[in-house]
Amino acid sequence: MKKQTKLSIQWFYNLLERGECEIMDFKEQLEDKTSFGKSLKNFAPKYDETARDVVAFANNKGGFLFIGIVDDSKEINRDFVYQDNKVFELIHQVQDRTSPSITLIPHKIKVDGSDLLVLEIPFSPQLHRTSRGEFLIRSNDGNRPIEPYEMATIMSEKGLIVYDQKTWKVSGEWMDSKRMETLRDMIGAKSPDSPYLDKETGDLLDSLGMVKEEGESILPTTTGILFVGNQSALRELPFYQVKYIHYFSDGTYKPYEYKGNIVEVAKECFAQLKAEIRQKEYIFGLFREYVEDYSEIVIRELLINALAHRDLSRQQIIEIRKYDDGGYLEIESPGRFPEGVTTENYLYKTNPRNPNVMDILREIGLAEKAGSGFDKIFTDLLKKGKSLPEPEETDTSVIFRIKADVVTEKLIELSLLFENQTGKPMKLDELLVLSEVVNHRQIKLSDLASMPNIGSHRLQAILDKLQALEFIETTGKTSGLSYILHISKRKDTSDKIEYVKSKKQEKARQKEAILRYLDSIETITNAEARELLKLPEKDRPKVSRLFAELVAANEIVQTEDGRHNHMVYSRLKRG
């Protein structure tokens, strides 16, 4: 029954620090029943209560039950004794008391010399209830009943229903002929040979998943209404609109609302955001780059992402907020991340919540293939020296936040140098690796290898390429091997300018010292000049160049010392 846990002690302490929350609950004992106000340990399991906890966790995000922890103090209960037979019995009883039945995953973990039991409740793609018919969900640090109006949302999040295929009973005509014609035109512009163009309207609606047959009726789906529904039909989806609020630095603000079908909302909102874009010029030597506060690519992809992946079961609108004072823009889309997608893996993990909507957006050229939207966002932000998006998942929505300011000018310069040197722009994975080196100044190979979206073989290929192009170099050996910027790339343009200035000033001082020497001593040799300037023998050529420049400037003349066959220099006599 025992399962060798992979959970670390540090993992345990990190969770313990959070306390009871939406993914965690504490219990002192496997068995804990009270009689006359006193705890009777090892009496009878509170199976019904545990089943309620398990159902609530499974209907939410999953979670953990820590057995052997005191609720209030978060201290280890030294009286708790781990027993395989009781763990087995608990798991069996919970299975009997949940429908569909839920199987717990046990972990035995030793902390400070005491055995603890951690029962893992995995996320479930099903909607569960207790044997008593209770539908519960975990909320903050407790359980609560699921309200009837929440059922559709929870089932949508679990993928039990595809809301963009929900049908609607609309009285009268529901389709707008002009919007249908616009849809055809957009399909033709994207793919002139598309087979959809030859279909009659009824067949086209059916092929695109915009209608479904139910009994003797042909009903529009959510997708159909969103793309080609008339104003009357769109009133069935009053929440499908976008509100944009621009907060200015002086404390004032201006709101905008965009209504209509999904295409009209996308175009009108994007046009407004695009019109407000501001640019700043950056110069790196011969290179010149204009960086937007919020680029067209980033705005477009985030907007389409919000429209395509929002939870259609939630009665809330998409909100966009721009803060001039804080220097950031955020887009809030109804619904949490789909199953399997998190704030950490959203770049490379996709799970379309509205696959039908997404397919049509690709068909008309408003969306790219799966996953490429965030690829474009990340690439553009890194090339422009920006920080990556800051996603936040709440109980009801996902917020993507992007900042206006450049945080790493060096990345702008390096991406320009790369494209100039190779003739090709940097790829996203190359930018990700290079940004890690730039931001950390020195980073171990082992840390680079932990990047979640780049495999080991691809990582090594990128490192080899960046080394060959002299963008990075190694330092240290074996386990301590680290990567830093190549010496030729470490100084930015302004550093180089200052370096040149200082070198010119140093040379001027050296020339002045030679001339003052000759004002007192008639001649000077290379060796004497090096001694005067405190330069080593290896700088002989450098001193020779100083003499040549002074000769060219008509400050000194060159003669030959017959005794030692050395060149000597004297002050040029004037007038």
C-alpha distance (Angstrom), angle and dihedral (degrees) to the residues before:
residue distance angle dihedral
M1 . . .
K2 3.78 . .
K3 3.76 114.9 .
Q4 3.75 119.8 -155.3
T5 3.75 102.7 -124.2
K6 3.76 125.0 -136.4
L7 3.79 90.0 -162.9
S8 3.79 112.3 117.0
I9 3.77 126.3 -138.7
Q10 3.81 88.7 -117.9
W11 3.81 89.3 54.6
F12 3.78 88.5 53.0
Y13 3.80 93.8 50.8
N14 3.79 92.4 46.3
L15 3.80 90.6 55.4
L16 3.78 93.2 41.0
E17 3.79 89.9 55.9
R18 3.82 89.9 59.1
G19 3.80 92.8 55.9
E20 3.79 124.0 -157.3
C21 3.78 109.5 -14.4
E22 3.80 142.1 141.8
I23 3.82 91.9 -59.8
M24 3.82 102.0 34.6
D25 3.82 142.2 51.4
F26 3.81 132.8 177.5
K27 3.81 129.2 -139.0
E28 3.78 127.7 179.8
Q29 3.81 96.4 -147.7
L30 3.75 142.4 11.4
E31 3.79 85.1 -126.1
D32 3.75 119.7 35.8
K33 3.76 121.0 153.2
T34 3.78 124.5 156.1
S35 3.80 129.0 -139.9
F36 3.79 123.0 -177.9
G37 3.78 89.5 -9.3
K38 3.79 94.8 -55.9
S39 3.77 127.5 111.4
L40 3.79 113.9 -117.2
K41 3.79 106.6 -159.9
N42 3.78 119.9 -158.4
F43 3.81 90.4 17.1
A44 3.80 109.8 111.8
P45 3.77 131.4 -27.2
K46 3.76 117.5 -110.4
Y47 3.79 89.3 -130.2
D48 3.79 95.5 160.8
E49 3.80 92.7 54.0
T50 3.79 92.3 46.8
A51 3.82 90.3 48.8
R52 3.81 89.3 53.7
D53 3.82 90.4 52.5
V54 3.79 92.3 47.7
V55 3.83 93.5 49.2
A56 3.81 91.1 49.2
F57 3.80 92.5 51.1
A58 3.82 93.9 44.7
N59 3.81 91.8 51.0
N60 3.79 89.9 53.1
K61 3.82 123.6 36.8
G62 3.78 99.9 -49.0
G63 3.78 120.2 -105.1
F64 3.80 150.3 -177.5
L65 3.80 134.7 -83.6
F66 3.81 111.3 -153.7
I67 3.79 110.3 -155.1
G68 3.78 114.5 -162.6
I69 3.81 99.2 37.2
V70 3.82 125.6 113.5
D71 3.80 108.5 -125.4
D72 3.79 101.4 -137.6
S73 3.78 102.9 34.7
K74 3.83 97.4 32.9
E75 3.81 86.1 -137.2
I76 3.79 124.2 144.3
N77 3.82 113.5 -97.8
R78 3.81 102.7 -129.2
D79 3.81 90.2 -165.5
F80 3.80 92.6 64.5
V81 3.80 113.7 108.7
Y82 3.78 120.3 -166.0
Q83 3.81 110.8 -134.9
D84 3.80 122.9 178.5
N85 3.80 95.1 -149.7
K86 3.80 92.9 53.5
V87 3.81 92.1 47.4
F88 3.81 89.8 51.2
E89 3.80 91.5 48.5
L90 3.82 92.2 49.6
I91 3.81 93.0 51.3
H92 3.81 90.6 48.1
Q93 3.81 93.2 48.7
V94 3.84 92.4 48.3
Q95 3.80 89.8 51.9
D96 3.82 89.2 53.8
R97 3.80 91.9 48.7
T98 3.80 98.9 49.3
S99 3.80 130.2 70.2
P100 2.96 119.9 -127.6
S101 3.80 83.2 24.7
I102 3.81 117.6 -109.1
T103 3.80 122.1 -145.2
L104 3.80 116.1 -150.3
I105 3.82 122.7 -143.8
P106 3.82 111.1 -137.8
H107 3.80 124.1 -147.8
K108 3.79 123.7 -173.0
I109 3.79 111.8 -152.9
K110 3.82 129.3 178.0
V111 3.81 116.7 -143.3
D112 3.80 123.9 175.6
G113 3.79 90.4 -15.5
S114 3.82 94.6 -51.8
D115 3.80 128.2 109.3
L116 3.79 116.3 -125.9
L117 3.78 130.2 -172.8
V118 3.79 119.6 -137.2
L119 3.80 114.5 -169.3
E120 3.80 111.1 -160.6
I121 3.82 117.5 -151.9
P122 3.82 106.8 -163.3
F123 3.78 122.2 -145.5
S124 3.77 108.3 -91.6
P125 3.81 127.4 -147.4
Q126 3.81 87.6 -148.9
L127 3.79 134.1 76.5
H128 3.81 110.3 -117.3
R129 3.79 136.8 -161.2
T130 3.77 135.1 -176.1
S131 3.81 121.8 -104.1
R132 3.81 85.2 -100.6
G133 3.81 90.9 60.5
E134 3.82 97.3 -104.6
F135 3.82 117.6 151.3
L136 3.80 105.2 -158.4
I137 3.80 136.5 173.6
R138 3.78 132.8 -166.3
S139 3.79 113.5 -112.2
N140 3.80 121.2 178.8
D141 3.81 105.0 -47.3
G142 3.81 99.3 -20.0
N143 3.79 146.9 46.4
R144 3.79 126.5 -101.1
P145 3.81 136.4 176.2
I146 3.79 117.6 -93.4
E147 3.79 109.4 -112.7
P148 3.83 116.6 -129.8
Y149 3.80 92.2 -115.7
E150 3.84 90.3 55.7
M151 3.81 95.4 57.3
A152 3.81 95.6 84.7
T153 3.81 91.9 47.8
I154 3.80 94.1 49.9
M155 3.80 92.2 45.2
S156 3.81 89.7 49.1
E157 3.82 91.6 50.6
K158 3.80 89.7 50.9
G159 3.79 91.7 49.1
L160 3.81 92.7 -116.9
I161 3.79 90.4 126.9
V162 3.79 128.8 26.5
Y163 3.78 101.2 -140.4
D164 3.78 96.3 -164.2
Q165 3.84 86.4 65.9
K166 3.82 94.5 51.6
T167 3.81 111.0 123.3
W168 3.80 125.8 -131.4
K169 3.79 130.3 -152.1
V170 3.77 102.9 -137.7
S171 3.78 121.0 179.1
G172 3.80 114.2 -126.0
E173 3.80 126.6 -11.0
W174 3.78 113.4 -10.5
M175 3.84 105.4 179.6
D176 3.82 125.9 86.1
S177 3.82 109.2 -142.0
K178 3.84 94.2 -155.1
R179 3.80 91.6 52.5
M180 3.80 88.9 48.8
E181 3.80 90.2 52.8
T182 3.81 90.5 48.2
L183 3.80 89.2 52.5
R184 3.82 91.1 52.5
D185 3.80 90.9 48.8
M186 3.80 92.1 51.3
I187 3.81 91.8 48.8
G188 3.82 89.7 50.5
A189 3.81 92.7 47.8
K190 3.81 90.7 52.2
S191 3.82 97.2 40.5
P192 3.82 115.9 11.1
D193 3.81 90.4 -172.5
S194 3.79 95.5 48.8
P195 3.83 112.4 142.2
Y196 3.80 89.0 -139.3
L197 3.82 90.3 72.7
D198 3.80 92.5 68.5
K199 3.79 95.3 52.8
E200 3.76 126.0 102.3
T201 3.78 115.8 -117.2
G202 3.81 94.9 -100.0
D203 3.79 93.5 48.7
L204 3.79 91.4 44.5
L205 3.81 92.1 53.0
D206 3.78 90.1 49.6
S207 3.83 94.3 45.9
L208 3.80 92.1 50.8
G209 3.81 93.5 48.8
M210 3.79 92.8 -113.6
V211 3.81 94.7 128.3
K212 3.80 135.3 32.0
E213 3.76 132.4 -164.3
E214 3.81 113.8 -119.9
G215 3.78 114.7 176.2
E216 3.79 106.5 -49.4
S217 3.79 94.4 -22.3
I218 3.80 134.0 88.3
L219 3.80 105.7 -144.5
P220 3.79 129.9 -171.7
T221 3.78 117.7 -113.9
T222 3.78 125.6 -139.0
T223 3.81 87.1 -100.1
G224 3.80 92.0 53.2
I225 3.79 93.3 51.4
L226 3.82 92.4 45.9
F227 3.81 93.5 55.0
V228 3.80 108.0 29.4
G229 3.81 106.5 7.0
N230 3.81 119.7 127.9
Q231 3.78 122.4 -124.3
S232 3.78 92.2 -90.6
A233 3.80 92.3 54.1
L234 3.82 92.5 44.0
R235 3.80 88.9 60.2
E236 3.81 85.4 71.8
L237 3.82 85.3 68.1
P238 3.82 102.9 41.9
F239 3.78 91.3 155.2
Y240 3.80 92.8 61.7
Q241 3.76 98.0 95.4
V242 3.78 137.8 95.6
K243 3.79 128.3 -120.8
Y244 3.80 118.2 -161.6
I245 3.81 121.8 -170.3
H246 3.80 121.8 -173.0
Y247 3.82 111.7 -158.2
F248 3.80 110.9 -159.6
S249 3.81 126.9 -150.0
D250 3.82 92.7 -110.7
G251 3.81 92.0 62.5
T252 3.81 96.6 -100.5
Y253 3.78 124.4 115.8
K254 3.77 140.5 -165.5
P255 3.82 123.1 -147.3
Y256 3.80 126.9 -152.6
E257 3.81 128.7 -170.5
Y258 3.79 125.0 -161.7
K259 3.79 120.8 -161.8
G260 3.78 133.5 169.4
N261 3.78 131.8 72.2
I262 3.78 121.9 -25.4
V263 3.83 94.4 -94.6
E264 3.82 94.1 50.3
V265 3.80 92.8 46.5
A266 3.81 91.2 49.9
K267 3.82 94.8 48.6
E268 3.82 97.3 43.9
C269 3.79 95.1 45.6
F270 3.80 92.7 45.7
A271 3.81 91.2 49.3
Q272 3.82 90.8 56.1
L273 3.80 94.4 46.7
K274 3.80 91.0 45.8
A275 3.81 91.9 51.4
E276 3.82 90.3 57.5
I277 3.82 96.3 53.2
R278 3.81 114.4 125.9
Q279 3.82 126.6 -163.0
K280 3.78 135.3 -148.6
E281 3.80 124.7 -162.5
Y282 3.80 121.5 -128.4
I283 3.83 121.6 -170.8
F284 3.80 123.3 -161.6
G285 3.80 108.7 178.2
L286 3.79 105.2 -71.6
F287 3.80 91.9 -5.6
R288 3.77 124.3 92.2
E289 3.81 124.2 -171.7
Y290 3.80 132.2 179.9
V291 3.79 113.4 -148.7
E292 3.80 121.8 -164.2
D293 3.78 123.5 -144.2
Y294 3.81 87.1 -130.1
S295 3.80 114.7 6.1
E296 3.79 124.5 -139.7
I297 3.80 91.2 -117.2
V298 3.80 94.4 53.9
I299 3.81 95.1 43.8
R300 3.80 93.3 46.4
E301 3.79 96.2 48.3
L302 3.81 94.8 45.1
L303 3.81 91.1 48.5
I304 3.81 93.8 48.8
N305 3.80 90.1 45.3
A306 3.80 90.7 54.6
L307 3.82 92.7 47.3
A308 3.80 94.3 45.4
H309 3.80 100.9 43.0
R310 3.79 104.1 33.4
D311 3.80 117.1 125.2
L312 3.79 102.9 -102.5
S313 3.80 91.8 -164.4
R314 3.82 92.7 66.2
Q315 3.78 118.8 89.6
Q316 3.78 95.8 -136.4
I317 3.79 135.3 99.4
I318 3.80 132.4 -124.2
E319 3.80 111.4 -98.3
I320 3.80 127.5 -159.2
R321 3.79 119.4 -169.1
K322 3.79 127.8 -175.5
Y323 3.80 120.7 -168.5
D324 3.79 115.9 -164.2
D325 3.79 91.1 -174.8
G326 3.79 95.3 53.0
G327 3.78 94.0 35.4
Y328 3.77 99.0 -129.0
L329 3.80 143.7 104.8
E330 3.79 125.9 -148.7
I331 3.79 134.2 -169.2
E332 3.80 118.4 -158.5
S333 3.79 116.7 -160.9
P334 3.84 122.5 -171.0
G335 3.79 115.4 -108.9
R336 3.78 134.2 37.4
F337 3.79 123.6 -93.1
P338 3.82 113.0 -66.1
E339 3.80 117.9 -103.5
G340 3.80 112.0 -64.6
V341 3.79 95.0 16.9
T342 3.82 119.5 105.7
T343 3.80 140.2 168.7
E344 3.82 87.1 -94.8
N345 3.83 102.2 48.1
Y346 3.81 105.2 30.4
L347 3.81 92.0 110.4
Y348 3.79 95.0 65.4
K349 3.82 103.1 17.5
T350 3.81 119.0 79.6
N351 3.79 131.4 -178.7
P352 3.83 110.7 161.2
R353 3.77 111.5 -140.9
N354 3.83 92.3 -163.8
P355 3.82 104.9 31.9
N356 3.80 94.8 169.8
V357 3.80 92.9 52.2
M358 3.80 90.1 46.8
D359 3.82 92.8 50.5
I360 3.81 92.4 54.6
L361 3.82 92.8 45.4
R362 3.81 87.6 55.7
E363 3.79 91.0 45.7
I364 3.84 91.4 56.6
G365 3.80 94.9 41.4
L366 3.82 99.3 -109.2
A367 3.80 94.3 112.2
E368 3.77 135.1 36.8
K369 3.76 131.1 -136.9
A370 3.79 117.1 -62.7
G371 3.77 113.6 -63.6
S372 3.80 97.2 4.0
G373 3.81 94.2 102.6
F374 3.79 94.7 71.1
D375 3.81 90.0 39.1
K376 3.80 87.3 62.1
I377 3.80 92.6 44.8
F378 3.81 93.9 50.5
T379 3.82 93.2 44.5
D380 3.79 93.9 50.6
L381 3.80 94.6 45.7
L382 3.81 94.4 48.8
K383 3.82 93.5 46.1
K384 3.79 88.1 53.0
G385 3.81 93.8 48.7
K386 3.80 92.7 -111.5
S387 3.77 129.6 143.8
L388 3.80 116.7 -105.9
P389 3.83 121.4 -103.2
E390 3.79 117.7 -74.2
P391 3.83 106.4 -139.5
E392 3.78 119.8 -162.6
E393 3.79 124.5 -169.8
T394 3.79 117.6 -154.9
D395 3.80 129.1 179.2
T396 3.79 90.9 -90.0
S397 3.79 109.1 21.4
V398 3.80 150.9 17.7
I399 3.81 119.4 -119.2
F400 3.79 122.9 -160.8
R401 3.79 113.9 -162.7
I402 3.82 124.9 -168.6
K403 3.81 127.9 -177.4
A404 3.78 126.9 -133.5
D405 3.80 100.1 -145.7
V406 3.78 127.6 86.2
V407 3.81 109.3 -119.1
T408 3.83 100.8 -179.3
E409 3.80 116.1 35.0
K410 3.79 88.6 175.6
L411 3.82 90.9 70.9
I412 3.81 90.8 54.9
E413 3.79 90.0 52.2
L414 3.81 93.9 45.5
S415 3.80 94.2 48.0
L416 3.82 89.6 51.4
L417 3.82 91.0 48.3
F418 3.80 90.7 48.7
E419 3.80 93.9 52.0
N420 3.80 91.7 44.9
Q421 3.80 91.0 49.2
T422 3.81 99.3 43.7
G423 3.80 102.6 24.7
K424 3.82 89.7 -126.0
P425 3.81 132.6 89.2
M426 3.78 118.7 -112.3
K427 3.80 116.3 -92.7
L428 3.77 120.6 -124.4
D429 3.80 96.3 -106.1
E430 3.81 90.3 48.6
L431 3.80 90.1 51.5
L432 3.79 91.4 48.2
V433 3.81 92.1 53.4
L434 3.80 94.3 43.9
S435 3.81 92.0 47.1
E436 3.81 89.7 54.5
V437 3.80 90.4 53.7
V438 3.82 92.5 46.3
N439 3.81 95.6 46.0
H440 3.80 95.5 45.3
R441 3.84 95.1 36.8
Q442 3.81 85.9 -149.9
I443 3.79 123.5 29.2
K444 3.79 131.9 175.7
L445 3.77 121.6 -121.2
S446 3.81 88.9 -122.9
D447 3.82 90.4 58.3
L448 3.80 91.9 49.3
A449 3.81 89.2 49.2
S450 3.81 89.5 58.5
M451 3.81 91.9 64.5
P452 3.83 103.2 121.8
N453 3.79 99.6 -143.5
I454 3.82 102.3 48.3
G455 3.81 123.1 70.1
S456 3.80 121.1 -137.2
H457 3.82 95.3 -108.4
R458 3.79 93.1 48.4
L459 3.81 91.1 45.7
Q460 3.80 92.2 54.4
A461 3.82 90.9 48.1
I462 3.82 90.4 52.6
L463 3.81 93.0 47.6
D464 3.81 91.2 49.3
K465 3.79 91.1 49.3
L466 3.81 94.8 48.4
Q467 3.80 89.7 47.8
A468 3.81 92.9 49.8
L469 3.81 89.6 50.8
E470 3.84 90.1 48.4
F471 3.78 95.6 -118.1
I472 3.80 94.4 121.7
E473 3.80 137.7 14.8
T474 3.78 136.5 -168.8
T475 3.77 131.3 -108.0
G476 3.80 128.3 -173.7
K477 3.78 127.9 18.9
T478 3.82 140.8 -97.3
S479 3.82 110.7 -24.4
G480 3.80 91.4 6.5
L481 3.82 94.4 52.7
S482 3.79 109.8 138.6
Y483 3.78 137.7 173.1
I484 3.79 127.6 -128.6
L485 3.77 134.7 170.6
H486 3.79 113.2 -77.8
I487 3.79 112.6 -97.7
S488 3.82 89.7 -114.4
K489 3.81 90.2 58.6
R490 3.78 101.6 41.6
K491 3.79 98.2 87.1
D492 3.74 114.8 66.0
T493 3.77 122.1 -141.0
S494 3.78 95.2 -91.4
D495 3.81 90.0 51.5
K496 3.78 89.7 52.7
I497 3.80 91.7 50.8
E498 3.80 91.2 50.6
Y499 3.80 89.7 46.8
V500 3.80 91.6 53.6
K501 3.82 90.6 47.2
S502 3.80 92.4 52.1
K503 3.79 91.7 47.7
K504 3.80 91.0 52.3
Q505 3.81 90.9 49.4
E506 3.81 91.2 48.8
K507 3.83 91.6 50.8
A508 3.81 91.3 49.9
R509 3.81 90.7 52.3
Q510 3.82 90.9 49.5
K511 3.82 92.2 51.7
E512 3.80 91.0 48.5
A513 3.82 90.6 51.5
I514 3.84 91.2 52.7
L515 3.81 92.1 49.7
R516 3.83 92.6 48.8
Y517 3.82 88.7 50.3
L518 3.80 91.1 52.7
D519 3.78 90.5 50.4
S520 3.81 87.3 66.1
I521 3.82 102.8 25.8
E522 3.80 117.2 44.8
T523 3.84 98.4 -139.6
I524 3.79 140.4 22.2
T525 3.80 133.5 -165.6
N526 3.81 130.7 -156.0
A527 3.80 91.7 -101.7
E528 3.80 92.0 48.9
A529 3.78 91.0 48.9
R530 3.85 91.3 51.0
E531 3.78 89.7 51.1
L532 3.82 90.1 48.3
L533 3.81 92.6 49.4
K534 3.81 93.9 38.6
L535 3.84 92.8 -122.1
P536 3.83 125.5 151.3
E537 3.82 124.3 -114.5
K538 3.82 90.8 -101.1
D539 3.82 88.4 67.1
R540 3.82 92.0 65.9
P541 3.86 91.1 111.3
K542 3.79 90.1 49.6
V543 3.82 91.5 55.1
S544 3.79 90.6 46.3
R545 3.82 88.6 56.8
L546 3.81 90.1 51.1
F547 3.82 89.8 53.5
A548 3.82 91.3 48.0
E549 3.81 92.2 51.8
L550 3.83 91.4 49.1
V551 3.81 90.4 49.5
A552 3.79 90.2 50.3
A553 3.79 89.2 50.4
N554 3.84 90.4 53.5
E555 3.80 91.8 -117.8
I556 3.84 98.4 117.5
V557 3.80 139.4 13.7
Q558 3.76 130.5 -139.8
T559 3.85 124.2 -125.8
E560 3.78 133.8 167.9
D561 3.78 123.8 -109.6
G562 3.78 104.0 -138.0
R563 3.79 93.7 -163.4
H564 3.80 97.6 61.0
N565 3.79 101.2 12.2
H566 3.82 87.9 -119.8
M567 3.73 126.8 141.9
V568 3.75 112.7 -113.2
Y569 3.74 129.8 -171.1
S570 3.77 132.7 -148.1
R571 3.79 137.3 -177.7
L572 3.79 114.3 -84.4
K573 3.80 108.2 -115.0
R574 3.78 111.0 -130.1
G575 3.81 127.6 -147.3
